Amino acid sequence: MIVEFPVHAEKQAEFIAAINKVLVDTRAFDGCVSVTVWTNEKDNDTVWLYEEWATREHQVAYLNWRKETGNTSHLSAFLNGAPRFLWLEQH
């Protein structure tokens, strides 16, 4: 899965620091294989997460948990729009 976060360019570094704190729980969540943070040197207003999950159901359970707890609501201050979620299938 790729999650694309549109961020305010001047807050990109702060967003990365904040999301890295949140990702500690993500990496410990049942079914999370890995999650990494990516940027592009020519695009300061976007941050991507590359996530690997054992199954799509694990990732859905994780997203539901995040919504229920609201423990990522502080990240919205860094965003310049809604995140985009792209589930990728390997062939």
GIGI-V968447 format. One record per residue. RES is the residue in one small letter. BURIAL is 1 if it has 16 or more other ideal C-beta (glycine too) atoms within 10 Angstrom, else 0. D_LAST is the distance of its C-alpha to the last C-alpha in whole Angstrom. Layout:
BEGIN
((RES,BURIAL,D_LAST) (RES,BURIAL,D_LAST))
END
This chain:
BEGIN
((m,0,14) (i,0,16) (v,1,20) (e,1,22) (f,1,26) (p,0,28) (v,1,31) (h,0,35) (a,0,34) (e,0,38) (k,1,36) (q,1,33) (a,0,34) (e,0,36) (f,1,33) (i,1,31) (a,0,33) (a,1,34) (i,1,30) (n,0,30) (k,0,32) (v,0,30) (l,1,27) (v,0,29) (d,0,29) (t,1,26) (r,0,25) (a,0,27) (f,1,26) (d,0,24) (g,0,21) (c,1,20) (v,0,18) (s,0,19) (v,1,20) (t,0,21) (v,0,23) (w,0,23) (t,0,25) (n,0,26) (e,0,29) (k,0,30) (d,0,29) (n,0,31) (d,0,31) (t,1,27) (v,1,25) (w,1,22) (l,1,21) (y,0,17) (e,1,17) (e,0,15) (w,1,16) (a,0,16) (t,0,15) (r,0,16) (e,0,19) (h,0,20) (q,1,19) (v,0,21) (a,0,24) (y,1,24) (l,0,25) (n,0,27) (w,0,29) (r,1,29) (k,0,31) (e,0,33) (t,0,34) (g,0,35) (n,0,34) (t,0,32) (s,0,35) (h,0,36) (l,0,33) (s,0,34) (a,0,37) (f,1,35) (l,0,32) (n,0,33) (g,0,31) (a,0,28) (p,0,25) (r,0,22) (f,0,19) (l,0,16) (w,0,13) (l,0,10) (e,0,6) (q,0,4) (h,0,0))
END
